[in-house]
Amino acid sequence: MSIGSPMLYAVFFAIVAILLLVDLFTFKTPKNGEAVSMKQAGIWSAIWVGVSVLFAGGLWWYLSQNFGSAIATQKVGEFFTGYLLEKSLAIDNVFVWLMIFAAFAVSPAMQRKILLYGVIGAIVMRTVMIFAGAWLVAEFSWILYIFGAFLLYTGVKMWQNHDEQEDPKQSGLYKFLQKHLKISDDSHDASGQERFVLVKNGVKYFTPLAVVLILVELSDVIFAVDSIPAIFAVTTDPFIVLTANLLAILGLRAMFFLLSGLADKFHLLPYALSVILVFIGAKMLLLDVFHVPMAISLGFIAAVLTVTAILSVKFPNLGKVEA
């Protein structure tokens, strides 16, 4: 059963538009050009989580009025489980963005701008992917088993290859862009402003910043291939899948600046993500054998994230490979 209706979708997309405007005009890089402080990033991360909780509360009230409290509780439980799953899987995406920005020496001000464009692009791309995925699941229910096998494989590979970090400038994608695009050596125009496109002698050139934006957008597509199938293990209701996904994405900029200062301290979190993916994949493969209750799924994800975060702080060298 899907709770989505034209009115609900319209209200939700209106909320997303308002939240994007709030993010654009309030969450800014300091005027001195320094990076966003962890305190500011932490406060905004808490605000975005609070917004999601308020949305869940409003959704519960609406559903309880129209479908009864049992349906309301079930759907809101699916929302919270999907939201936590998407937030946790986004951590690996953030780590990749950190590597990209470091490799291209992107300034804090441009990081904020690129991430804003990245979030807007992710909202559009994920909306299309979610509706396409919902259609596939509705038409071909067996595709859930393919999703499950893929997530199981991805989780195992993530565990095995955790310490293999490819230099973005050595990646096949970057070399492809170099081959097919005119890329300038610098991102500054004659006035010293950083640009995505420069015109030299009447010829347009993409700057390294434009390349970074492309890499950020494509990295989200790659991670969406993992996260969207994963949330279909929680619920096949496209409205819940969409709202959990997009609300998790809206807080990514604040989460990026928060994790940029904590990446080394929570070095075991990528292992947690691999465990979560294996769990979700196994859950999907066992759909016809054993149904994992929603509360257990939510509790398992929360417990894995909490335990690995604690272990990361308590044992800073655990799981690290010596050079």
QUISULWO-V149257 format. One record per residue. N is the residue number from 1. RES is the residue in one small letter. NEAR is the number of other C-alpha atoms within 12 Angstrom. Layout:
n=N res=RES near=NEAR
n=N res=RES near=NEAR
This chain:
n=1 res=m near=15
n=2 res=s near=23
n=3 res=i near=29
n=4 res=g near=24
n=5 res=s near=16
n=6 res=p near=12
n=7 res=m near=13
n=8 res=l near=23
n=9 res=y near=21
n=10 res=a near=15
n=11 res=v near=19
n=12 res=f near=27
n=13 res=f near=22
n=14 res=a near=14
n=15 res=i near=22
n=16 res=v near=32
n=17 res=a near=21
n=18 res=i near=16
n=19 res=l near=28
n=20 res=l near=29
n=21 res=l near=17
n=22 res=v near=20
n=23 res=d near=31
n=24 res=l near=24
n=25 res=f near=14
n=26 res=t near=17
n=27 res=f near=35
n=28 res=k near=30
n=29 res=t near=29
n=30 res=p near=17
n=31 res=k near=11
n=32 res=n near=11
n=33 res=g near=16
n=34 res=e near=18
n=35 res=a near=27
n=36 res=v near=32
n=37 res=s near=25
n=38 res=m near=22
n=39 res=k near=17
n=40 res=q near=23
n=41 res=a near=32
n=42 res=g near=26
n=43 res=i near=20
n=44 res=w near=29
n=45 res=s near=30
n=46 res=a near=20
n=47 res=i near=25
n=48 res=w near=32
n=49 res=v near=27
n=50 res=g near=17
n=51 res=v near=24
n=52 res=s near=34
n=53 res=v near=24
n=54 res=l near=18
n=55 res=f near=28
n=56 res=a near=32
n=57 res=g near=21
n=58 res=g near=20
n=59 res=l near=37
n=60 res=w near=28
n=61 res=w near=21
n=62 res=y near=23
n=63 res=l near=25
n=64 res=s near=21
n=65 res=q near=15
n=66 res=n near=14
n=67 res=f near=19
n=68 res=g near=16
n=69 res=s near=18
n=70 res=a near=16
n=71 res=i near=22
n=72 res=a near=26
n=73 res=t near=25
n=74 res=q near=29
n=75 res=k near=38
n=76 res=v near=39
n=77 res=g near=31
n=78 res=e near=38
n=79 res=f near=42
n=80 res=f near=40
n=81 res=t near=38
n=82 res=g near=45
n=83 res=y near=42
n=84 res=l near=38
n=85 res=l near=46
n=86 res=e near=43
n=87 res=k near=40
n=88 res=s near=42
n=89 res=l near=44
n=90 res=a near=41
n=91 res=i near=41
n=92 res=d near=38
n=93 res=n near=41
n=94 res=v near=37
n=95 res=f near=36
n=96 res=v near=34
n=97 res=w near=41
n=98 res=l near=37
n=99 res=m near=26
n=100 res=i near=36
n=101 res=f near=33
n=102 res=a near=19
n=103 res=a near=24
n=104 res=f near=29
n=105 res=a near=21
n=106 res=v near=32
n=107 res=s near=26
n=108 res=p near=29
n=109 res=a near=26
n=110 res=m near=33
n=111 res=q near=37
n=112 res=r near=35
n=113 res=k near=29
n=114 res=i near=35
n=115 res=l near=43
n=116 res=l near=34
n=117 res=y near=28
n=118 res=g near=35
n=119 res=v near=42
n=120 res=i near=31
n=121 res=g near=27
n=122 res=a near=37
n=123 res=i near=33
n=124 res=v near=25
n=125 res=m near=28
n=126 res=r near=39
n=127 res=t near=30
n=128 res=v near=21
n=129 res=m near=29
n=130 res=i near=37
n=131 res=f near=26
n=132 res=a near=20
n=133 res=g near=33
n=134 res=a near=31
n=135 res=w near=19
n=136 res=l near=21
n=137 res=v near=25
n=138 res=a near=19
n=139 res=e near=13
n=140 res=f near=15
n=141 res=s near=20
n=142 res=w near=17
n=143 res=i near=24
n=144 res=l near=36
n=145 res=y near=26
n=146 res=i near=25
n=147 res=f near=35
n=148 res=g near=33
n=149 res=a near=28
n=150 res=f near=27
n=151 res=l near=39
n=152 res=l near=31
n=153 res=y near=23
n=154 res=t near=33
n=155 res=g near=31
n=156 res=v near=25
n=157 res=k near=21
n=158 res=m near=27
n=159 res=w near=24
n=160 res=q near=16
n=161 res=n near=16
n=162 res=h near=26
n=163 res=d near=18
n=164 res=e near=14
n=165 res=q near=18
n=166 res=e near=18
n=167 res=d near=20
n=168 res=p near=28
n=169 res=k near=24
n=170 res=q near=16
n=171 res=s near=16
n=172 res=g near=14
n=173 res=l near=22
n=174 res=y near=29
n=175 res=k near=17
n=176 res=f near=18
n=177 res=l near=24
n=178 res=q near=22
n=179 res=k near=11
n=180 res=h near=13
n=181 res=l near=21
n=182 res=k near=21
n=183 res=i near=28
n=184 res=s near=25
n=185 res=d near=20
n=186 res=d near=26
n=187 res=s near=29
n=188 res=h near=23
n=189 res=d near=19
n=190 res=a near=12
n=191 res=s near=9
n=192 res=g near=10
n=193 res=q near=17
n=194 res=e near=25
n=195 res=r near=28
n=196 res=f near=28
n=197 res=v near=26
n=198 res=l near=28
n=199 res=v near=20
n=200 res=k near=18
n=201 res=n near=7
n=202 res=g near=7
n=203 res=v near=13
n=204 res=k near=16
n=205 res=y near=27
n=206 res=f near=30
n=207 res=t near=31
n=208 res=p near=35
n=209 res=l near=36
n=210 res=a near=36
n=211 res=v near=38
n=212 res=v near=41
n=213 res=l near=36
n=214 res=i near=30
n=215 res=l near=36
n=216 res=v near=37
n=217 res=e near=31
n=218 res=l near=26
n=219 res=s near=32
n=220 res=d near=38
n=221 res=v near=28
n=222 res=i near=23
n=223 res=f near=33
n=224 res=a near=34
n=225 res=v near=27
n=226 res=d near=42
n=227 res=s near=49
n=228 res=i near=49
n=229 res=p near=45
n=230 res=a near=49
n=231 res=i near=48
n=232 res=f near=47
n=233 res=a near=46
n=234 res=v near=44
n=235 res=t near=41
n=236 res=t near=35
n=237 res=d near=31
n=238 res=p near=40
n=239 res=f near=36
n=240 res=i near=42
n=241 res=v near=44
n=242 res=l near=44
n=243 res=t near=45
n=244 res=a near=46
n=245 res=n near=45
n=246 res=l near=44
n=247 res=l near=44
n=248 res=a near=40
n=249 res=i near=49
n=250 res=l near=44
n=251 res=g near=44
n=252 res=l near=47
n=253 res=r near=42
n=254 res=a near=41
n=255 res=m near=42
n=256 res=f near=42
n=257 res=f near=38
n=258 res=l near=31
n=259 res=l near=32
n=260 res=s near=34
n=261 res=g near=23
n=262 res=l near=26
n=263 res=a near=27
n=264 res=d near=22
n=265 res=k near=23
n=266 res=f near=33
n=267 res=h near=34
n=268 res=l near=35
n=269 res=l near=39
n=270 res=p near=39
n=271 res=y near=36
n=272 res=a near=37
n=273 res=l near=44
n=274 res=s near=37
n=275 res=v near=35
n=276 res=i near=42
n=277 res=l near=42
n=278 res=v near=32
n=279 res=f near=33
n=280 res=i near=47
n=281 res=g near=35
n=282 res=a near=33
n=283 res=k near=34
n=284 res=m near=36
n=285 res=l near=27
n=286 res=l near=20
n=287 res=l near=23
n=288 res=d near=14
n=289 res=v near=10
n=290 res=f near=11
n=291 res=h near=18
n=292 res=v near=23
n=293 res=p near=19
n=294 res=m near=25
n=295 res=a near=22
n=296 res=i near=20
n=297 res=s near=33
n=298 res=l near=31
n=299 res=g near=21
n=300 res=f near=27
n=301 res=i near=35
n=302 res=a near=26
n=303 res=a near=22
n=304 res=v near=29
n=305 res=l near=31
n=306 res=t near=20
n=307 res=v near=22
n=308 res=t near=30
n=309 res=a near=28
n=310 res=i near=20
n=311 res=l near=22
n=312 res=s near=26
n=313 res=v near=20
n=314 res=k near=15
n=315 res=f near=18
n=316 res=p near=20
n=317 res=n near=16
n=318 res=l near=21
n=319 res=g near=21
n=320 res=k near=19
n=321 res=v near=12
n=322 res=e near=7
n=323 res=a near=4
